[in-house]
């Protein structure tokens, strides 16, 4: 899991200080309603596909790129379902501090694209489609939270993004 070059350059200037980043999450369903998950190489947990938005990159393009890079699956984002600021994190061994604004997109399979998941980079140990009623364990806490937000978005009529206002 290589750290993006732009972050390495920023870290040269700011050290371990808090870095605010835009992250994207892809909630991808296939035609059978199964969800695309990957087992993370760093934690061993199963998770939705997510990644960091590159400077100047459209967030929807980031979603397409991250899903293809991590799973080999081609997707089309169809809705921005959730926008949420995460908590300040110091989870990196070197002491780097980050905080993410997560943009969660609901995606469908791209017409004529690949729908067969495969481990496509070093970020995942396994990838696959799973029924929402039979998700693999352990499931990352962030994925549980994001899937709950997607479910709330759907229950609200899938008409607008869910935004977090405070706590």
C-alpha positions as CSV (number, residue, x, y, z in Angstrom):
1,X,0.0,0.0,0.0
2,X,2.1,2.8,-1.3
3,X,1.4,6.2,0.1
4,X,0.5,8.6,-2.7
5,X,3.3,10.8,-3.8
6,X,1.5,14.1,-3.1
7,X,1.1,13.0,0.6
8,X,4.8,12.2,0.9
9,X,5.6,15.6,-0.5
10,X,3.2,17.3,2.0
11,X,4.7,15.2,4.9
12,X,8.2,16.6,4.0
13,X,6.8,20.0,4.8
14,X,4.4,19.4,7.7
15,X,5.9,16.4,9.4
16,X,3.4,14.3,11.4
17,X,0.9,17.2,11.9
18,X,-2.8,16.8,11.0
19,X,-3.4,16.3,7.3
20,X,-7.0,16.7,6.1
21,X,-7.7,14.4,3.2
22,X,-10.7,13.5,0.9
23,X,-11.5,9.9,0.9
24,X,-14.0,8.0,-1.2
25,X,-15.9,4.8,-0.5
26,X,-17.5,2.6,-3.1
27,X,-20.6,0.6,-2.3
28,X,-20.9,-1.7,-5.3
29,X,-23.7,-4.2,-5.9
30,X,-23.9,-6.7,-8.7
31,X,-27.0,-7.8,-10.5
32,X,-27.8,-10.3,-7.7
33,X,-27.7,-7.6,-5.0
34,X,-24.3,-8.9,-3.6
35,X,-21.8,-6.4,-2.2
36,X,-18.2,-6.1,-3.4
37,X,-15.7,-6.4,-0.5
38,X,-12.0,-6.8,-0.1
39,X,-10.0,-8.3,2.7
40,X,-7.4,-5.7,3.6
41,X,-3.8,-6.7,3.6
42,X,-3.0,-4.3,6.5
43,X,-5.7,-5.4,9.0
44,X,-7.1,-8.7,7.6
45,X,-10.6,-7.2,7.9
46,X,-13.2,-7.2,5.1
47,X,-14.1,-3.8,3.9
48,X,-15.8,-1.8,1.2
49,X,-13.4,-0.4,-1.4
50,X,-12.1,3.0,-0.4
51,X,-9.2,5.3,-1.2
52,X,-7.7,8.8,-1.3
53,X,-8.8,11.4,-3.8
54,X,-5.7,12.7,-5.7
55,X,-5.3,16.5,-6.1
56,X,-7.6,17.8,-8.9
57,X,-9.3,14.4,-9.4
58,X,-13.0,14.3,-9.5
59,X,-14.3,12.2,-6.6
60,X,-16.5,10.0,-8.8
61,X,-13.4,9.3,-11.0
62,X,-11.5,8.4,-7.8
63,X,-14.2,5.8,-7.1
64,X,-13.9,4.3,-10.5
65,X,-10.1,4.2,-10.3
66,X,-9.9,2.7,-6.8
67,X,-12.4,-0.1,-7.5
68,X,-10.6,-1.0,-10.7
69,X,-7.1,-0.9,-9.0
70,X,-8.1,-2.9,-6.0
71,X,-10.6,-5.4,-7.5
72,X,-10.4,-5.4,-11.3
73,X,-14.2,-4.6,-11.4
74,X,-15.5,-1.8,-13.6
75,X,-18.1,0.5,-12.0
76,X,-20.2,3.6,-12.6
77,X,-21.0,5.8,-9.6
78,X,-24.8,6.5,-9.6
79,X,-25.3,8.4,-6.4
80,X,-23.4,10.3,-3.7
81,X,-25.1,8.7,-0.7
82,X,-23.1,10.0,2.3
83,X,-20.7,12.8,3.2
84,X,-19.1,12.5,6.6
85,X,-16.1,13.9,8.4
86,X,-14.2,11.2,10.2
87,X,-12.5,11.5,13.5
88,X,-8.9,12.7,13.8
89,X,-6.7,9.6,13.5
90,X,-3.2,8.7,14.6
91,X,-3.1,5.1,13.6
92,X,0.1,5.1,11.6
93,X,3.3,3.6,13.2
94,X,5.3,6.7,12.3
95,X,2.8,9.1,14.2
96,X,1.3,10.7,11.1
97,X,-2.1,12.3,12.0
98,X,-4.9,12.4,9.4
99,X,-8.6,13.2,9.2
100,X,-10.8,12.3,6.3
101,X,-13.9,13.7,4.7
102,X,-15.5,10.5,3.3
103,X,-17.7,10.6,0.2
104,X,-19.6,7.4,-0.1
105,X,-20.9,6.5,-3.5
106,X,-23.4,3.9,-4.6
107,X,-22.1,2.2,-7.7
108,X,-23.4,-0.2,-10.4
109,X,-21.4,-2.4,-12.7
110,X,-20.3,-0.7,-15.9
111,X,-22.0,-2.0,-19.0
112,X,-19.6,-4.2,-20.9
113,X,-16.9,-3.9,-18.2
114,X,-15.4,-6.5,-15.9
115,X,-17.6,-7.9,-13.1
116,X,-15.3,-10.7,-12.0
117,X,-13.4,-9.5,-8.9
118,X,-9.7,-10.4,-8.5
119,X,-6.9,-9.2,-6.2
120,X,-5.5,-6.5,-8.4
121,X,-3.0,-4.8,-6.1
122,X,-1.2,-5.3,-2.8
123,X,-3.9,-3.6,-0.7
124,X,-6.2,-6.7,-0.6
125,X,-5.6,-10.4,0.3
126,X,-9.0,-11.5,-1.2
127,X,-11.9,-9.8,-3.0
128,X,-15.4,-11.0,-3.7
129,X,-19.1,-10.6,-3.9
130,X,-21.2,-11.2,-0.7
131,X,-24.8,-11.3,0.1
132,X,-25.7,-8.5,2.6
133,X,-27.2,-11.3,4.8
134,X,-23.9,-13.3,4.8
135,X,-21.1,-10.8,5.1
136,X,-17.6,-12.2,5.9
137,X,-15.9,-11.7,9.3
138,X,-14.2,-9.7,10.6
139,X,-15.8,-6.7,9.0
140,X,-14.1,-3.4,9.4
141,X,-15.9,-1.0,11.8
142,X,-15.7,1.7,9.2
143,X,-17.5,-0.6,6.7
144,X,-20.2,-1.4,9.2
145,X,-20.7,2.4,9.7
146,X,-20.7,3.2,6.0
147,X,-23.1,0.4,5.2
148,X,-25.5,1.6,7.8
149,X,-25.3,5.1,6.2
150,X,-26.1,3.6,2.8
151,X,-29.0,1.7,4.3
152,X,-30.3,5.0,5.9
153,X,-29.9,6.7,2.6
154,X,-32.0,4.0,0.9
155,X,-34.7,4.2,3.6
156,X,-34.8,8.0,3.1
157,X,-35.8,7.4,-0.5
158,X,-32.3,7.6,-2.0
159,X,-33.1,11.2,-3.1
160,X,-30.3,13.1,-1.4
161,X,-27.0,12.6,0.2
162,X,-26.8,12.1,3.9
163,X,-24.7,14.8,5.6
164,X,-23.5,14.8,9.1
165,X,-24.1,18.0,11.1
166,X,-22.2,17.7,14.3
167,X,-21.4,14.8,16.7
